């Protein structure tokens, strides 16, 4: 079974918990849970996934507990559930808002870079516009 399939299966059972999948020397999470880890730890979301090394699991679990987020940790045949609170939905909403703003800013910066790379004279126009704000 692929990691994403394990994640989706567990997420279906534990909808209000953050699900972590252990694979080798890393833990991974997906979809909305990856956005929560981006929000709490500034981990980069790539392909709707966040991964981090085993060495930081205690830090991750402690911060999730501090935020009253229940946790599911899966290692192929073994699943541990830690019910530490019911703040998952609230944090998910905040995380999504922050993530969406970051993405909008990144998209705008990419467009500006493209305009400047394609026609450097746009630099002065853009700079003057920003300076006027």
Secondary structure, DSSP 4 states (H G I P E B T S, - for coil): --HHHHHHHHHHH-TTSEEEEEETTEEEEEHHHHHHHHHHH-PPPBTTEEEEEGGGHHHHHHHHHHTTEEEEEEETTEEEEEEEEE-HHHHHHHHHHHHHHHHHHHHHHHHHHHHHHH-TTHHHHHHHHHHH-
